[in-house]
């Protein structure tokens, strides 16, 4: 449906744009990048701990590391978790 002057999509977009102009604080634009940075640091720390603890089982450590990155990384897609799950299940089944 095209955006005509009376369409609800256009009115919603205009209301949304006005609401974003009046942000609650000056720190609001920094919240998402800070949260992404926190997730990357947490994922990196998790991977480091996993690798140091499970050094004799590298395939299992890789599976857990991939699962940690999928859970704590800045972007997640459902299939990212499968990479870690496949390796973890393969190693546990041994």
C-alpha positions, 0 to 999 in steps of 0.5 A: 500500500503506498504512503498517502497523506492519510495512510496510517503507515505514514502517520505512524512513521511521522509519530515515530520520527518525532518520538526519536527526536525527543530522546529521554537522555543524551546517552540513549544513542550510546546504549546499543553500541555499549551493549554490543561491546559488552557482549563481545567482551563477554563472548571473548572471555567465555571463549578464553575460559572454555579453551583454557579449561577444556584444552584436552578436548578441542572439538568440545571446546570449539562447540561450546565456544561457538555456542557462547559466541552465538548467545553473547555476540552482538547479532544472533540468528537461530542457525548460529546456535546449531554450529556449536550444538553439532560439534558439542553433540558429536563430541559428547556422543563419543 
